[in-house]
Amino acid sequence: MNRRTLPRLRIQLATWPRPALILTDTPRPYCQHCDGIGGIEHHYGDYDTGEYVGTDWEPCDCWNETRRWLLLPLPRLPRWLRRRRRARDPWATDGDSNEPPF
């Protein structure tokens, strides 16, 4: 098997629409068009002033960023574990300090 034809798959953590492990495609590392980045950036500016305005992204043919497969759906955390607790003062006796910080 040639180095250029090896599968280019990566495991990623997806959080939307629900937590899951997914298998995604990656750009071909030895692509002569995009140098393994997966696309080509085109910077553009204002015609009158010449100032930078933004960047366009042209995806390369060596990669399909929408190609992904679900490997393992992960369970959601219970609501009581998802809540953030407020920070407590470790020096106070009841957990809350009434003294101003100096």
N, CA, C and O atoms as a Tinker XYZ file with bonds, in Angstrom:
   408  protein
     1  N      0.845000   -1.182000    0.000000    73     2
     2  CA     0.000000    0.000000    0.000000    64     1     3
     3  C      0.886000    1.239000    0.000000    63     2     4     5
     4  O      1.812000    1.354000    0.803000    81     3
     5  N      0.602000    2.129000   -0.874000    73     3     6
     6  CA     1.376000    3.347000   -1.021000    64     5     7
     7  C      1.046000    4.336000    0.096000    63     6     8     9
     8  O     -0.078000    4.370000    0.597000    81     7
     9  N      2.021000    5.123000    0.470000    73     7    10
    10  CA     1.837000    6.106000    1.531000    64     9    11
    11  C      0.769000    7.131000    1.176000    63    10    12    13
    12  O      0.106000    7.674000    2.060000    81    11
    13  N      0.604000    7.390000   -0.094000    73    11    14
    14  CA    -0.367000    8.390000   -0.531000    64    13    15
    15  C     -1.793000    7.848000   -0.568000    63    14    16    17
    16  O     -2.739000    8.631000   -0.653000    81    15
    17  N     -1.970000    6.536000   -0.507000    73    15    18
    18  CA    -3.312000    5.954000   -0.575000    64    17    19
    19  C     -3.809000    5.458000    0.773000    63    18    20    21
    20  O     -4.909000    4.911000    0.857000    81    19
    21  N     -3.030000    5.635000    1.824000    73    19    22
    22  CA    -3.465000    5.192000    3.146000    64    21    23
    23  C     -4.701000    5.970000    3.576000    63    22    24    25
    24  O     -4.853000    7.137000    3.214000    81    23
    25  N     -5.591000    5.338000    4.346000    73    23    26
    26  CA    -6.767000    6.067000    4.840000    64    25    27
    27  C     -6.340000    7.211000    5.757000    63    26    28    29
    28  O     -5.398000    7.078000    6.539000    81    27
    29  N     -7.032000    8.309000    5.650000    73    27    30
    30  CA    -6.721000    9.494000    6.431000    64    29    31
    31  C     -7.873000    9.781000    7.379000    63    30    32    33
    32  O     -8.549000   10.802000    7.247000    81    31
    33  N     -8.096000    8.909000    8.313000    73    31    34
    34  CA    -9.237000    9.036000    9.208000    64    33    35
    35  C     -8.781000    9.500000   10.581000    63    34    36    37
    36  O     -7.659000    9.220000   11.001000    81    35
    37  N     -9.665000   10.217000   11.281000    73    35    38
    38  CA    -9.364000   10.744000   12.605000    64    37    39
    39  C    -10.600000   10.589000   13.490000    63    38    40    41
    40  O    -11.726000   10.769000   13.026000    81    39
    41  N    -10.390000   10.261000   14.743000    73    39    42
    42  CA   -11.492000   10.187000   15.712000    64    41    43
    43  C    -11.623000   11.547000   16.385000    63    42    44    45
    44  O    -10.637000   12.112000   16.858000    81    43
    45  N    -12.853000   12.071000   16.426000    73    43    46
    46  CA   -13.114000   13.368000   17.053000    64    45    47
    47  C    -14.294000   13.252000   18.001000    63    46    48    49
    48  O    -15.109000   12.334000   17.900000    81    47
    49  N    -14.369000   14.201000   18.924000    73    47    50
    50  CA   -15.485000   14.299000   19.851000    64    49    51
    51  C    -16.462000   15.334000   19.319000    63    50    52    53
    52  O    -16.096000   16.493000   19.121000    81    51
    53  N    -17.694000   14.925000   19.089000    73    51    54
    54  CA   -18.740000   15.849000   18.641000    64    53    55
    55  C    -19.642000   16.164000   19.832000    63    54    56    57
    56  O    -19.934000   15.291000   20.649000    81    55
    57  N    -20.076000   17.411000   19.922000    73    55    58
    58  CA   -20.947000   17.801000   21.032000    64    57    59
    59  C    -22.347000   18.161000   20.589000    63    58    60    61
    60  O    -23.240000   18.320000   21.422000    81    59
    61  N    -22.558000   18.295000   19.266000    73    59    62
    62  CA   -23.875000   18.675000   18.788000    64    61    63
    63  C    -24.290000   17.745000   17.672000    63    62    64    65
    64  O    -23.431000   17.461000   16.837000    81    63
    65  N    -25.453000   17.259000   17.560000    73    63    66
    66  CA   -26.643000   17.518000   18.359000    64    65    67
    67  C    -26.627000   16.778000   19.692000    63    66    68    69
    68  O    -27.394000   17.118000   20.594000    81    67
    69  N    -25.765000   15.772000   19.829000    73    67    70
    70  CA   -25.575000   15.114000   21.118000    64    69    71
    71  C    -24.147000   14.616000   21.189000    63    70    72    73
    72  O    -23.518000   14.430000   20.147000    81    71
    73  N    -23.612000   14.392000   22.381000    73    71    74
    74  CA   -22.220000   13.961000   22.498000    64    73    75
    75  C    -21.998000   12.609000   21.820000    63    74    76    77
    76  O    -22.793000   11.684000   21.985000    81    75
    77  N    -20.917000   12.507000   21.061000    73    75    78
    78  CA   -20.606000   11.263000   20.364000    64    77    79
    79  C    -19.157000   11.277000   19.898000    63    78    80    81
    80  O    -18.545000   12.336000   19.758000    81    79
    81  N    -18.618000   10.089000   19.660000    73    79    82
    82  CA   -17.335000    9.949000   19.000000    64    81    83
    83  C    -17.610000    9.702000   17.527000    63    82    84    85
    84  O    -18.412000    8.837000   17.178000    81    83
    85  N    -16.945000   10.462000   16.661000    73    83    86
    86  CA   -17.172000   10.315000   15.228000    64    85    87
    87  C    -15.840000   10.077000   14.527000    63    86    88    89
    88  O    -14.786000   10.470000   15.026000    81    87
    89  N    -15.899000    9.440000   13.387000    73    87    90
    90  CA   -14.740000    9.189000   12.552000    64    89    91
    91  C    -14.831000   10.133000   11.354000    63    90    92    93
    92  O    -15.819000   10.098000   10.621000    81    91
    93  N    -13.818000   10.974000   11.144000    73    91    94
    94  CA   -13.868000   11.978000   10.085000    64    93    95
    95  C    -12.721000   11.787000    9.105000    63    94    96    97
    96  O    -11.700000   11.178000    9.427000    81    95
    97  N    -12.906000   12.312000    7.923000    73    95    98
    98  CA   -11.884000   12.307000    6.890000    64    97    99
    99  C    -10.962000   13.500000    7.109000    63    98   100   101
   100  O    -11.398000   14.529000    7.626000    81    99
   101  N     -9.701000   13.376000    6.726000    73    99   102
   102  CA    -8.747000   14.473000    6.824000    64   101   103
   103  C     -8.175000   14.763000    5.439000    63   102   104   105
   104  O     -8.251000   13.905000    4.560000    81   103
   105  N     -7.612000   15.933000    5.224000    73   103   106
   106  CA    -7.031000   16.251000    3.915000    64   105   107
   107  C     -5.847000   15.342000    3.587000    63   106   108   109
   108  O     -5.171000   14.845000    4.488000    81   107
   109  N     -5.604000   15.130000    2.310000    73   107   110
   110  CA    -4.465000   14.331000    1.874000    64   109   111
   111  C     -3.195000   15.122000    2.186000    63   110   112   113
   112  O     -3.042000   16.240000    1.694000    81   111
   113  N     -2.272000   14.569000    2.995000    73   111   114
   114  CA    -1.119000   15.353000    3.446000    64   113   115
   115  C     -0.154000   15.758000    2.340000    63   114   116   117
   116  O      0.564000   16.747000    2.488000    81   115
   117  N     -0.120000   15.017000    1.235000    73   115   118
   118  CA     0.826000   15.329000    0.166000    64   117   119
   119  C      0.133000   15.944000   -1.054000    63   118   120   121
   120  O      0.619000   15.821000   -2.178000    81   119
   121  N     -0.993000   16.599000   -0.827000    73   119   122
   122  CA    -1.720000   17.233000   -1.923000    64   121   123
   123  C     -0.901000   18.407000   -2.461000    63   122   124   125
   124  O     -0.409000   19.233000   -1.692000    81   123
   125  N     -0.757000   18.475000   -3.784000    73   123   126
   126  CA     0.043000   19.536000   -4.388000    64   125   127
   127  C     -0.722000   20.843000   -4.511000    63   126   128   129
   128  O     -0.119000   21.897000   -4.711000    81   127
   129  N     -2.044000   20.785000   -4.393000    73   127   130
   130  CA    -2.843000   22.008000   -4.528000    64   129   131
   131  C     -2.950000   22.771000   -3.213000    63   130   132   133
   132  O     -2.825000   23.996000   -3.192000    81   131
   133  N     -3.182000   22.045000   -2.107000    73   131   134
   134  CA    -3.421000   22.724000   -0.820000    64   133   135
   135  C     -2.328000   22.472000    0.210000    63   134   136   137
   136  O     -2.405000   23.006000    1.317000    81   135
   137  N     -1.315000   21.676000   -0.118000    73   135   138
   138  CA    -0.213000   21.342000    0.800000    64   137   139
   139  C     -0.697000   20.664000    2.074000    63   138   140   141
   140  O     -0.086000   20.824000    3.131000    81   139
   141  N     -1.784000   19.910000    1.986000    73   139   142
   142  CA    -2.278000   19.155000    3.128000    64   141   143
   143  C     -3.157000   19.936000    4.081000    63   142   144   145
   144  O     -3.516000   19.420000    5.140000    81   143
   145  N     -3.513000   21.154000    3.743000    73   143   146
   146  CA    -4.348000   21.983000    4.615000    64   145   147
   147  C     -5.826000   21.685000    4.419000    63   146   148   149
   148  O     -6.607000   21.787000    5.365000    81   147
   149  N     -6.217000   21.320000    3.208000    73   147   150
   150  CA    -7.613000   21.010000    2.931000    64   149   151
   151  C     -8.328000   22.078000    2.138000    63   150   152   153
   152  O     -9.489000   21.906000    1.767000    81   151
   153  N     -7.657000   23.166000    1.878000    73   151   154
   154  CA    -8.270000   24.237000    1.111000    64   153   155
   155  C     -7.279000   25.348000    0.854000    63   154   156   157
   156  O     -6.146000   25.318000    1.333000    81   155
   157  N     -7.722000   26.325000    0.092000    73   155   158
   158  CA    -6.862000   27.440000   -0.269000    64   157   159
   159  C     -7.543000   28.733000    0.175000    63   158   160   161
   160  O     -8.719000   28.955000   -0.112000    81   159
   161  N     -6.794000   29.582000    0.877000    73   159   162
   162  CA    -7.319000   30.863000    1.335000    64   161   163
   163  C     -7.053000   31.925000    0.283000    63   162   164   165
   164  O     -5.974000   31.980000   -0.308000    81   163
   165  N     -8.045000   32.761000    0.061000    73   163   166
   166  CA    -7.903000   33.892000   -0.849000    64   165   167
   167  C     -8.227000   35.159000   -0.055000    63   166   168   169
   168  O     -9.381000   35.412000    0.289000    81   167
   169  N     -7.191000   35.948000    0.227000    73   167   170
   170  CA    -7.382000   37.203000    0.939000    64   169   171
   171  C     -7.822000   38.271000   -0.057000    63   170   172   173
   172  O     -7.351000   38.299000   -1.194000    81   171
   173  N     -8.711000   39.136000    0.367000    73   171   174
   174  CA    -9.148000   40.199000   -0.527000    64   173   175
   175  C     -9.284000   41.501000    0.257000    63   174   176   177
   176  O     -9.423000   41.512000    1.480000    81   175
   177  N     -9.237000   42.582000   -0.490000    73   175   178
   178  CA    -9.302000   43.893000    0.135000    64   177   179
   179  C    -10.251000   44.806000   -0.605000    63   178   180   181
   180  O    -10.815000   44.450000   -1.640000    81   179
   181  N    -10.410000   45.975000   -0.057000    73   179   182
   182  CA   -11.267000   46.992000   -0.659000    64   181   183
   183  C    -10.566000   47.558000   -1.895000    63   182   184   185
   184  O     -9.372000   47.855000   -1.860000    81   183
   185  N    -11.308000   47.702000   -2.969000    73   183   186
   186  CA   -10.712000   48.165000   -4.227000    64   185   187
   187  C    -10.233000   49.615000   -4.128000    63   186   188   189
   188  O     -9.193000   49.965000   -4.686000    81   187
   189  N    -10.981000   50.446000   -3.429000    73   187   190
   190  CA   -10.639000   51.869000   -3.365000    64   189   191
   191  C     -9.463000   52.153000   -2.437000    63   190   192   193
   192  O     -8.545000   52.886000   -2.807000    81   191
   193  N     -9.481000   51.585000   -1.242000    73   191   194
   194  CA    -8.450000   51.908000   -0.247000    64   193   195
   195  C     -7.329000   50.893000   -0.196000    63   194   196   197
   196  O     -6.238000   51.220000    0.272000    81   195
   197  N     -7.553000   49.673000   -0.659000    73   195   198
   198  CA    -6.530000   48.642000   -0.602000    64   197   199
   199  C     -6.410000   47.986000    0.761000    63   198   200   201
   200  O     -5.490000   47.199000    0.985000    81   199
   201  N     -7.323000   48.292000    1.677000    73   199   202
   202  CA    -7.293000   47.716000    3.014000    64   201   203
   203  C     -7.822000   46.286000    2.990000    63   202   204   205
   204  O     -8.664000   45.935000    2.163000    81   203
   205  N     -7.314000   45.469000    3.912000    73   203   206
   206  CA    -7.759000   44.086000    4.053000    64   205   207
   207  C     -9.213000   44.055000    4.505000    63   206   208   209
   208  O     -9.590000   44.767000    5.435000    81   207
   209  N    -10.035000   43.230000    3.848000    73   207   210
   210  CA   -11.452000   43.137000    4.184000    64   209   211
   211  C    -11.803000   41.763000    4.721000    63   210   212   213
   212  O    -12.586000   41.658000    5.665000    81   211
   213  N    -11.248000   40.712000    4.148000    73   211   214
   214  CA   -11.593000   39.382000    4.621000    64   213   215
   215  C    -10.860000   38.297000    3.845000    63   214   216   217
   216  O     -9.951000   38.569000    3.061000    81   215
   217  N    -11.285000   37.054000    4.090000    73   215   218
   218  CA   -10.668000   35.902000    3.457000    64   217   219
   219  C    -11.747000   34.954000    2.977000    63   218   220   221
   220  O    -12.696000   34.659000    3.704000    81   219
   221  N    -11.601000   34.482000    1.760000    73   219   222
   222  CA   -12.471000   33.437000    1.223000    64   221   223
   223  C    -11.746000   32.105000    1.346000    63   222   224   225
   224  O    -10.522000   32.052000    1.233000    81   223
   225  N    -12.490000   31.033000    1.576000    73   223   226
   226  CA   -11.936000   29.694000    1.715000    64   225   227
   227  C    -12.481000   28.835000    0.589000    63   226   228   229
   228  O    -13.693000   28.665000    0.452000    81   227
   229  N    -11.581000   28.297000   -0.213000    73   227   230
   230  CA   -11.952000   27.403000   -1.299000    64   229   231
   231  C    -11.506000   25.995000   -0.927000    63   230   232   233
   232  O    -10.304000   25.728000   -0.912000    81   231
   233  N    -12.445000   25.070000   -0.621000    73   231   234
   234  CA   -12.037000   23.719000   -0.233000    64   233   235
   235  C    -11.387000   22.969000   -1.393000    63   234   236   237
   236  O    -11.753000   23.151000   -2.555000    81   235
   237  N    -10.422000   22.129000   -1.056000    73   235   238
   238  CA    -9.696000   21.352000   -2.050000    64   237   239
   239  C    -10.456000   20.051000   -2.345000    63   238   240   241
   240  O    -11.243000   19.582000   -1.523000    81   239
   241  N    -10.208000   19.475000   -3.536000    73   239   242
   242  CA   -10.873000   18.228000   -3.921000    64   241   243
   243  C    -10.323000   17.011000   -3.186000    63   242   244   245
   244  O    -10.933000   15.943000   -3.246000    81   243
   245  N     -9.190000   17.135000   -2.491000    73   243   246
   246  CA    -8.592000   15.984000   -1.809000    64   245   247
   247  C     -9.283000   15.665000   -0.486000    63   246   248   249
   248  O     -8.901000   14.711000    0.191000    81   247
   249  N    -10.289000   16.444000   -0.109000    73   247   250
   250  CA   -10.893000   16.295000    1.211000    64   249   251
   251  C    -12.364000   16.633000    1.141000    63   250   252   253
   252  O    -12.768000   17.586000    0.475000    81   251
   253  N    -13.163000   15.838000    1.840000    73   251   254
   254  CA   -14.587000   16.103000    1.962000    64   253   255
   255  C    -14.882000   16.280000    3.446000    63   254   256   257
   256  O    -14.954000   15.300000    4.189000    81   255
   257  N    -15.051000   17.520000    3.876000    73   255   258
   258  CA   -15.227000   17.784000    5.305000    64   257   259
   259  C    -16.585000   17.340000    5.842000    63   258   260   261
   260  O    -16.785000   17.320000    7.056000    81   259
   261  N    -17.518000   16.985000    4.968000    73   259   262
   262  CA   -18.823000   16.509000    5.430000    64   261   263
   263  C    -18.859000   14.993000    5.571000    63   262   264   265
   264  O    -19.874000   14.439000    5.994000    81   263
   265  N    -17.780000   14.319000    5.227000    73   263   266
   266  CA   -17.722000   12.861000    5.352000    64   265   267
   267  C    -17.373000   12.489000    6.790000    63   266   268   269
   268  O    -16.243000   12.691000    7.234000    81   267
   269  N    -18.344000   11.947000    7.509000    73   267   270
   270  CA   -18.129000   11.540000    8.902000    64   269   271
   271  C    -19.061000   10.396000    9.256000    63   270   272   273
   272  O    -20.172000   10.296000    8.737000    81   271
   273  N    -18.595000    9.543000   10.138000    73   271   274
   274  CA   -19.365000    8.381000   10.553000    64   273   275
   275  C    -19.441000    8.344000   12.074000    63   274   276   277
   276  O    -18.448000    8.585000   12.761000    81   275
   277  N    -20.620000    8.042000   12.591000    73   275   278
   278  CA   -20.837000    7.939000   14.033000    64   277   279
   279  C    -20.237000    6.631000   14.530000    63   278   280   281
   280  O    -20.573000    5.563000   14.018000    81   279
   281  N    -19.359000    6.702000   15.515000    73   279   282
   282  CA   -18.771000    5.507000   16.100000    64   281   283
   283  C    -19.474000    5.088000   17.376000    63   282   284   285
   284  O    -19.856000    3.929000   17.535000    81   283
   285  N    -19.642000    6.047000   18.292000    73   283   286
   286  CA   -20.173000    5.720000   19.604000    64   285   287
   287  C    -20.921000    6.906000   20.180000    63   286   288   289
   288  O    -20.306000    7.929000   20.480000    81   287
   289  N    -22.245000    6.796000   20.345000    73   287   290
   290  CA   -22.953000    7.874000   21.035000    64   289   291
   291  C    -22.583000    7.859000   22.519000    63   290   292   293
   292  O    -22.539000    6.799000   23.143000    81   291
   293  N    -22.324000    9.012000   23.066000    73   291   294
   294  CA   -21.949000    9.117000   24.477000    64   293   295
   295  C    -23.156000    9.544000   25.295000    63   294   296   297
   296  O    -24.001000   10.291000   24.802000    81   295
   297  N    -23.251000    9.081000   26.538000    73   295   298
   298  CA   -24.396000    9.466000   27.363000    64   297   299
   299  C    -24.298000   10.932000   27.784000    63   298   300   301
   300  O    -23.208000   11.487000   27.927000    81   299
   301  N    -25.453000   11.530000   27.974000    73   299   302
   302  CA   -25.491000   12.909000   28.468000    64   301   303
   303  C    -25.268000   12.899000   29.972000    63   302   304   305
   304  O    -25.642000   11.953000   30.665000    81   303
   305  N    -24.659000   13.957000   30.458000    73   303   306
   306  CA   -24.473000   14.084000   31.897000    64   305   307
   307  C    -25.807000   14.416000   32.549000    63   306   308   309
   308  O    -26.618000   15.127000   31.956000    81   307
   309  N    -26.049000   13.922000   33.745000    73   307   310
   310  CA   -27.274000   14.314000   34.439000    64   309   311
   311  C    -27.284000   15.817000   34.684000    63   310   312   313
   312  O    -26.232000   16.449000   34.784000    81   311
   313  N    -28.472000   16.375000   34.778000    73   311   314
   314  CA   -28.611000   17.826000   34.923000    64   313   315
   315  C    -27.890000   18.349000   36.166000    63   314   316   317
   316  O    -27.326000   19.442000   36.134000    81   315
   317  N    -27.902000   17.592000   37.249000    73   315   318
   318  CA   -27.266000   18.071000   38.471000    64   317   319
   319  C    -25.741000   18.114000   38.319000    63   318   320   321
   320  O    -25.082000   18.848000   39.055000    81   319
   321  N    -25.169000   17.359000   37.396000    73   319   322
   322  CA   -23.736000   17.448000   37.154000    64   321   323
   323  C    -23.394000   18.547000   36.150000    63   322   324   325
   324  O    -22.260000   19.024000   36.122000    81   323
   325  N    -24.355000   18.949000   35.332000    73   323   326
   326  CA   -24.114000   19.992000   34.338000    64   325   327
   327  C    -24.129000   21.381000   34.941000    63   326   328   329
   328  O    -23.538000   22.303000   34.377000    81   327
   329  N    -24.796000   21.553000   36.082000    73   327   330
   330  CA   -24.875000   22.878000   36.703000    64   329   331
   331  C    -23.515000   23.289000   37.235000    63   330   332   333
   332  O    -22.774000   22.478000   37.791000    81   331
   333  N    -23.206000   24.547000   37.057000    73   331   334
   334  CA   -21.940000   25.066000   37.605000    64   333   335
   335  C    -22.208000   25.581000   39.016000    63   334   336   337
   336  O    -23.176000   26.299000   39.270000    81   335
   337  N    -21.353000   25.204000   39.884000    73   335   338
   338  CA   -21.479000   25.679000   41.265000    64   337   339
   339  C    -20.630000   26.926000   41.429000    63   338   340   341
   340  O    -19.555000   27.041000   40.841000    81   339
   341  N    -21.123000   27.864000   42.238000    73   339   342
   342  CA   -20.357000   29.084000   42.433000    64   341   343
   343  C    -19.163000   28.801000   43.336000    63   342   344   345
   344  O    -19.193000   27.909000   44.184000    81   343
   345  N    -18.119000   29.584000   43.129000    73   343   346
   346  CA   -16.893000   29.393000   43.901000    64   345   347
   347  C    -17.138000   29.782000   45.356000    63   346   348   349
   348  O    -17.769000   30.799000   45.646000    81   347
   349  N    -16.641000   28.977000   46.238000    73   347   350
   350  CA   -16.791000   29.251000   47.677000    64   349   351
   351  C    -15.474000   29.736000   48.247000    63   350   352   353
   352  O    -14.400000   29.397000   47.748000    81   351
   353  N    -15.572000   30.539000   49.306000    73   351   354
   354  CA   -14.387000   31.046000   49.975000    64   353   355
   355  C    -13.866000   29.971000   50.923000    63   354   356   357
   356  O    -14.562000   29.601000   51.868000    81   355
   357  N    -12.650000   29.461000   50.690000    73   355   358
   358  CA   -12.153000   28.383000   51.548000    64   357   359
   359  C    -11.784000   28.841000   52.950000    63   358   360   361
   360  O    -11.647000   28.008000   53.846000    81   359
   361  N    -11.619000   30.153000   53.168000    73   359   362
   362  CA   -11.211000   30.641000   54.482000    64   361   363
   363  C    -12.399000   30.973000   55.376000    63   362   364   365
   364  O    -12.210000   31.165000   56.577000    81   363
   365  N    -13.586000   31.048000   54.853000    73   363   366
   366  CA   -14.759000   31.362000   55.668000    64   365   367
   367  C    -15.247000   30.108000   56.376000    63   366   368   369
   368  O    -15.063000   28.995000   55.885000    81   367
   369  N    -15.872000   30.299000   57.537000    73   367   370
   370  CA   -16.340000   29.150000   58.307000    64   369   371
   371  C    -17.589000   28.532000   57.686000    63   370   372   373
   372  O    -17.742000   27.311000   57.702000    81   371
   373  N    -18.481000   29.353000   57.140000    73   371   374
   374  CA   -19.695000   28.823000   56.531000    64   373   375
   375  C    -19.594000   28.744000   55.009000    63   374   376   377
   376  O    -20.572000   28.420000   54.335000    81   375
   377  N    -18.403000   29.042000   54.469000    73   375   378
   378  CA   -18.225000   28.997000   53.020000    64   377   379
   379  C    -18.350000   30.344000   52.362000    63   378   380   381
   380  O    -17.905000   30.501000   51.225000    81   379
   381  N    -18.940000   31.340000   53.029000    73   379   382
   382  CA   -19.069000   32.679000   52.464000    64   381   383
   383  C    -18.405000   33.659000   53.421000    63   382   384   385
   384  O    -18.599000   33.589000   54.635000    81   383
   385  N    -17.631000   34.558000   52.870000    73   383   386
   386  CA   -16.914000   35.527000   53.699000    64   385   387
   387  C    -17.631000   36.865000   53.660000    63   386   388   389
   388  O    -18.078000   37.306000   52.601000    81   387
   389  N    -17.741000   37.509000   54.809000    73   387   390
   390  CA   -18.334000   38.828000   54.926000    64   389   391
   391  C    -17.279000   39.920000   54.956000    63   390   392   393
   392  O    -17.618000   41.103000   54.933000    81   391
   393  N    -15.999000   39.546000   55.006000    73   391   394
   394  CA   -14.918000   40.521000   55.116000    64   393   395
   395  C    -14.552000   41.052000   53.749000    63   394   396   397
   396  O    -14.474000   40.281000   52.792000    81   395
   397  N    -14.322000   42.375000   53.628000    73   395   398
   398  CA   -13.877000   42.919000   52.351000    64   397   399
   399  C    -12.437000   42.493000   52.068000    63   398   400   401
   400  O    -11.661000   42.331000   53.010000    81   399
   401  N    -12.060000   42.309000   50.826000    73   399   402
   402  CA   -10.690000   41.908000   50.529000    64   401   403
   403  C     -9.734000   43.101000   50.653000    63   402   404   405
   404  O    -10.007000   44.172000   50.112000    81   403
   405  N     -8.641000   42.921000   51.347000    73   403   406
   406  CA    -7.627000   43.949000   51.514000    64   405   407
   407  C     -6.303000   43.422000   51.034000    63   406   408
   408  O     -5.300000   44.133000   51.084000    81   407
